[in-house]
Amino acid sequence: MITAELERAVQAALETIEHPGYKRSLADLGMYGGLSADGESLRLLLRSPDADKKAQIALEAQVRKALSPVELPAKLKIRFEVDESLKPGDDGNRIRGVKNLIAVGSGKGGVGKSTVAANLAAAMALRGLRVGLIDADIYGPSLGRMFGLQGKIPLHGDGKNRIFPVEAHGVKLVSFSFMLENDQAVIWRGPMLGKAVEQFLFQVNWGELDYLIIDLPPGTGDVQLSLAQLVEVDGAVIVTTPQNVALQDASRAIRMFMDVKMPILGVIENMSEFICPECGHVSHIFSRNGGESIAAKYSAPLLGNIPITEAIMQSGEEGVPLAAALKEGPMVEAYFQVIDRLAVEIEKYR
Ligand code: ADP
């Protein structure tokens, strides 16, 4: 009486229910323990991370309700069995297998936040680190293009309600843009956004990662808040250009991260200087030391200065992050320095 279809329907129902204690879906917690025939009735075994009877009673009611549209072949008995290995414990708000989760934010658009996130990830891969990248910049998801992945990309599942990220230039990637046709405009509303961010974090099979980098939309909004509520972020990195206007916006972004208790790992000053490719002369096109002063204001370190590089535009067009294409030189060195300093900062908050 138990078909694969029935099992799938039951598992799908478990995805829609959140455990009150752990704020994760029952499917995500691994609570499905199987369906079996029990005499005349059907038995659903749910593994419970703890012995909380009250939670189990509430969950049983929710499971029955979620299953009400499903045609069951017999009367359903639901049994709970405590399995403490499912208990997320202190890791409850962390993504399994991911050592460090870093958010990359900026006060406003156009400062090169996505370019920096893409090249930071590519530089980490060059260093042999295992790295994943979430493009959560809903207003202009551009990471797919930077990695040569245009438009709608079919994502494959692992058969356990998780999708595999796409891998390009040594980086595992998921993006809002994978779900959209080219140039399709989508208005994401608060709750939908939160759900999408949650899926990117918990329903992607990231495997073992040293770093998972999340490229946030510019400014201070719903995505930032959802992120802070959903998961323990090891810290935020703020990208800014050296000009004063950019710095004011960067200040606001930093204060918001502080408000949601996210550690500020540091500031990356992008487009700091122009290094002449012919003669190596360094010119400061914009005013100097903006990144440093804002970092000092919030007692955060300046993680690095990324030079202006003409080839960035072209690499964006070609779909290869510049750090992955160049493999060495001043720009790649600047990212390597950021990686070293980041590791030190993260340790300070452990
Ligand atoms: P944001 O994510 O902050 O909106 P983007 O990463 O989309 O910004 O970058 C904005 C523009 O600036 C892009 O055209 C990008 O190619 C360019 N850019 C970013 N960083 C640099 C850099 N270091 N040198 C030259 N151009 C850059």
Residues whose N, C-alpha, C, O or C-beta is under 5 A from the ligand:
A	BS01	ADP	K108 G109 G110 V111 G112 K113 S114 T115 V116 M271 I306 P307 I308 T309 I312 M313
